[in-house]
Amino acid sequence: MHNDLITIGNFTLHGYSCMIALGFIISLSLCYLRAKKEKFDMDIVGDYAIICVLGGFLGAKILYLIVDYKALIADPKSVIGFPQIFSGFVVYGGIISATIIMYVYSKIKKVDFFEYIDYIIPHVAIVQGFGRIGCFLAGCCYGAETTSPLGVVFPEGSIAPAGVKLWPTQLFSAVGNFVIAGILFLAVYVIKVKKKGNIAVLYLLLYSVGRFLVEFLRNDARGSVGALSTSQFIAIFTFVAGIALGVYINIVKKDSQSDKKNEQKNDK
């Protein structure tokens, strides 16, 4: 709600970038602590973190430009100039691009992709949670008008309309992401899910449902596909992808491994 935190001369520390940085530092610190205890390769973890940041930034920006292509055509500097390049993202683009790059990297390094993605994904949810707090400070990704006591009024200068009560969709999303992170850690340390890839499946399902629902309360310009927002449309596919991945990991892959064991027994 107050995006400009500190201004010194021509330098201004913005709430959005500050929250992203804070989330990344906290998440990466936790990630390294876990890596030491659970004997993950620290170099690989660090490389994955860089991929998440750079690949996520690139993919989220590209999808935003695709969704808001009219503004790009009308005035390219308004969306890809400086400092505009550091605002305007679609999270799904970042998730998709970072996942693809991490998969390719895993093949190059010959490490288990599912093992490391399961390890990384709870921390991604934490960063997303802090990012949404940054959205709240900036006033982007704002909600529709409401008379609910939960509504918030943004001041002049915010990206959100000022002087009217709006659903705090940014905070709903932030809480949702932190809850998802908590559920994923619960699945790892309490339930102790062993099958590699299932933590990633759980993230896909939970995030897709949460994003689909919160989109009903949003009112910012973010593109649409028929009656659905762009993110809702994508959420349907990511949810289906989560189900398909779960079936592959827990049924198809399991059956193929059982068949191989049976073949080996028969050969003997």
matplotlib code that plots the C-alpha trace (Angstrom):
import matplotlib.pyplot as plt

x = [0.0, 3.1, 5.3, 8.0, 9.7, 12.8, 14.0, 17.6, 18.3, 17.3, 17.3, 14.0, 13.6, 10.3, 8.2, 7.6, 11.3, 12.1, 9.6, 10.8, 14.4, 13.4, 11.5, 14.4, 16.9, 14.7, 13.8, 17.4, 18.7, 16.2, 17.0, 20.7, 20.0, 17.9, 20.6, 23.2, 21.0, 19.6, 22.8, 21.7, 24.4, 24.8, 26.1, 23.1, 20.7, 22.4, 22.1, 18.4, 17.9, 19.5, 17.4, 14.2, 15.0, 16.3, 14.1, 11.1, 11.6, 12.0, 9.0, 6.7, 7.6, 7.2, 3.7, 2.8, 3.9, 1.8, -1.3, -0.8, 0.4, -1.7, 0.2, 3.5, 2.5, 1.1, 4.1, 6.9, 8.8, 5.8, 6.2, 9.9, 11.6, 13.4, 12.2, 9.0, 10.8, 10.7, 6.9, 4.2, 4.5, 2.3, 3.4, 2.4, 4.9, 7.7, 6.6, 6.5, 9.8, 11.7, 10.5, 11.5, 15.0, 15.4, 14.4, 17.0, 19.6, 18.9, 19.5, 22.8, 23.9, 22.5, 20.6, 17.1, 14.8, 11.8, 14.0, 15.3, 12.0, 10.3, 13.1, 12.9, 9.1, 8.1, 10.6, 9.2, 5.8, 7.5, 9.0, 5.6, 4.0, 6.4, 5.9, 2.2, 2.9, 4.9, 1.9, -0.1, 2.4, 2.4, -1.3, -1.1, -3.1, -5.9, -9.4, -12.9, -14.9, -16.5, -18.5, -16.9, -15.1, -12.1, -11.9, -9.0, -8.6, -5.5, -4.0, -3.4, -0.3, -1.0, -1.6, -5.0, -7.9, -7.7, -10.4, -12.7, -12.8, -11.3, -10.8, -7.2, -6.6, -2.9, -3.0, -5.4, -2.8, 0.1, -1.7, -2.6, 1.1, 2.3, -0.3, 0.8, 4.4, 3.3, 1.3, 4.3, 6.7, 4.1, 4.0, 7.8, 8.5, 5.3, 3.5, 6.9, 5.9, 8.6, 7.6, 9.7, 7.5, 4.5, 5.4, 5.5, 2.2, 0.7, 2.0, 0.5, -2.9, -3.0, -1.7, -4.0, -7.1, -6.1, -5.2, -8.4, -10.6, -8.8, -9.1, -12.9, -12.2, -9.6, -10.5, -7.2, -6.5, -4.9, -6.3, -9.1, -10.0, -13.8, -15.4, -12.2, -9.2, -5.9, -4.6, -7.9, -7.6, -4.0, -4.9, -7.2, -4.3, -1.9, -4.4, -4.9, -1.1, -0.8, -3.3, -1.6, 1.8, 0.4, -1.0, 2.3, 4.4, 2.2, 0.6, 2.2, 5.8, 5.2, 3.6, 6.5, 9.0, 7.0, 7.1, 10.8, 11.3, 9.0, 11.0, 14.3, 12.8, 11.7, 15.1, 16.6]
y = [0.0, 2.2, 1.2, 3.8, 2.8, 4.9, 7.7, 9.0, 11.4, 9.8, 6.3, 4.9, 1.5, 0.1, -2.2, -4.7, -5.3, -5.3, -8.0, -10.2, -9.8, -10.5, -13.6, -14.9, -14.3, -16.1, -18.9, -19.5, -19.5, -22.2, -24.0, -24.1, -25.2, -28.1, -29.0, -29.4, -31.6, -33.7, -34.0, -32.3, -30.9, -27.2, -26.2, -27.8, -26.1, -22.7, -23.3, -24.1, -20.9, -18.8, -20.6, -19.9, -16.2, -15.6, -18.1, -17.1, -13.4, -14.0, -16.3, -14.2, -11.1, -12.8, -14.1, -10.6, -9.1, -11.7, -11.0, -7.2, -7.2, -4.2, -1.9, -3.4, -2.5, 0.9, 2.0, -0.5, 1.7, 1.7, -2.0, -2.8, 0.5, 1.2, 0.9, -0.6, -3.8, -4.6, -4.4, -6.3, -10.1, -13.2, -15.8, -18.8, -17.8, -17.8, -21.2, -22.8, -21.3, -22.1, -25.6, -26.2, -24.8, -26.8, -30.0, -29.4, -28.5, -31.7, -33.7, -31.9, -32.4, -36.0, -35.4, -36.5, -33.8, -34.9, -35.2, -31.6, -30.1, -31.6, -30.0, -26.6, -26.1, -25.3, -22.5, -21.2, -20.9, -18.8, -16.4, -16.1, -15.3, -12.4, -11.3, -10.9, -8.8, -6.6, -6.5, -5.2, -2.5, -1.4, -1.8, -4.0, -7.2, -5.4, -6.7, -5.6, -3.1, -4.4, -3.3, -6.1, -5.2, -7.0, -4.4, -2.0, 1.5, 2.3, 5.8, 8.1, 7.1, 3.4, 1.3, 0.3, 2.8, 5.1, 6.1, 3.0, -0.3, -3.2, -6.9, -7.4, -10.1, -9.7, -10.6, -13.5, -14.8, -14.2, -16.2, -18.9, -19.3, -19.4, -22.1, -24.1, -23.9, -25.1, -28.0, -29.0, -29.0, -31.0, -33.5, -33.8, -33.9, -35.2, -37.3, -38.1, -38.6, -40.7, -41.0, -38.5, -35.9, -36.0, -32.8, -31.0, -32.6, -31.3, -27.8, -27.8, -28.9, -26.5, -23.5, -24.0, -24.2, -21.2, -19.1, -20.0, -19.0, -15.7, -14.6, -14.2, -11.3, -9.5, -6.5, -5.4, -5.6, -9.0, -10.4, -13.0, -16.1, -16.1, -15.7, -16.7, -14.6, -15.7, -17.1, -19.0, -20.5, -21.5, -22.8, -25.4, -26.8, -26.8, -28.6, -31.2, -31.4, -32.0, -34.9, -36.3, -36.1, -37.8, -40.6, -41.0, -41.0, -43.2, -45.6, -45.6, -45.4, -47.8, -50.3, -50.0, -50.6, -53.7, -55.0, -54.6, -56.5, -59.3, -59.5, -59.7, -62.6, -64.4, -64.1, -65.7]
z = [0.0, 0.4, -2.5, -2.1, 1.2, 1.2, -1.2, -1.1, -3.9, -7.2, -5.6, -4.3, -2.6, -3.7, -1.6, -4.4, -5.2, -1.5, -0.7, -3.6, -2.4, 1.2, 0.2, -1.9, 0.9, 3.5, 1.1, -0.1, 3.5, 4.5, 1.3, 2.2, 5.7, 4.5, 1.9, 4.6, 6.8, 4.0, 2.0, -1.2, -3.5, -2.5, -6.0, -7.7, -5.2, -5.9, -9.6, -9.3, -7.3, -10.0, -12.6, -10.6, -10.4, -14.0, -15.7, -13.7, -14.4, -18.1, -18.5, -16.3, -18.3, -21.7, -20.8, -19.5, -22.9, -24.7, -22.6, -22.8, -26.4, -27.3, -24.9, -26.2, -29.8, -28.9, -26.8, -26.3, -23.8, -21.5, -20.8, -21.6, -20.9, -17.6, -14.9, -16.4, -17.2, -13.5, -13.2, -15.0, -14.7, -15.1, -12.5, -14.6, -17.3, -14.7, -13.3, -16.8, -18.1, -14.9, -14.8, -18.4, -17.8, -14.6, -16.5, -19.2, -16.6, -14.7, -17.8, -18.5, -14.9, -14.7, -11.5, -10.5, -11.7, -9.5, -6.4, -6.7, -7.9, -4.8, -2.7, -4.3, -4.8, -1.1, -1.2, -4.5, -2.7, 0.1, -2.5, -4.2, -0.8, -0.2, -3.8, -3.3, -0.2, -2.6, -4.9, -2.0, -1.3, -4.9, -5.4, -8.4, -8.9, -7.0, -6.3, -7.2, -5.2, -2.0, 1.0, 3.1, 6.3, 4.8, 2.1, 1.9, 0.6, -1.4, -1.2, -4.2, -6.2, -5.9, -9.1, -7.6, -7.7, -4.8, -2.3, -2.7, -0.8, -2.7, -2.0, -0.8, -3.3, -3.0, 0.7, 0.0, -2.5, -0.1, 2.7, 0.2, -0.9, 2.6, 3.4, 0.4, 1.5, 5.0, 3.5, 1.3, 4.3, 6.3, 3.4, 3.5, 7.2, 8.9, 6.4, 4.9, 1.2, -0.3, -4.0, -5.9, -7.8, -5.5, -3.7, -7.1, -8.0, -4.7, -5.4, -8.9, -7.7, -4.7, -6.6, -9.5, -7.4, -5.2, -8.2, -10.0, -7.0, -6.1, -9.7, -9.2, -6.8, -8.9, -11.1, -12.6, -16.4, -16.9, -20.1, -20.6, -22.6, -22.9, -19.5, -17.7, -16.9, -18.6, -15.3, -14.7, -18.2, -17.5, -14.1, -15.7, -17.7, -14.8, -12.6, -15.3, -15.7, -12.0, -12.2, -15.2, -13.5, -10.4, -12.5, -14.3, -11.1, -9.0, -11.5, -15.0, -13.8, -10.9, -13.2, -15.7, -12.9, -11.7, -15.3, -15.5, -12.2, -13.4, -16.7, -14.7, -12.6, -15.6, -17.3, -14.2]

ax = plt.figure().add_subplot(projection="3d")
ax.plot(x, y, z, "-o")
ax.set_aspect("equal")
plt.show()
